[in-house]
Amino acid sequence: MTNKEKPLEWIASSHKDLMALPSDVRRRFGYALSLAQIGDQDDAAKVLK
């Protein structure tokens, strides 16, 4: 983690649920989360309402 990255905060079973997904899905989520940590957004990401 660089100084610009914000730490991830896993809530309830979110990390366990992510780890239960297929590896290609986990990689996609991991990439999207790393973008979010530096203040960017994945093209497939949507804002929660």
Secondary structure, DSSP 8 states (H G I E B T S, - for coil): --TT-------TTHHHHHHTS-HHHHHHHHHHHHHHHTT---TT-----
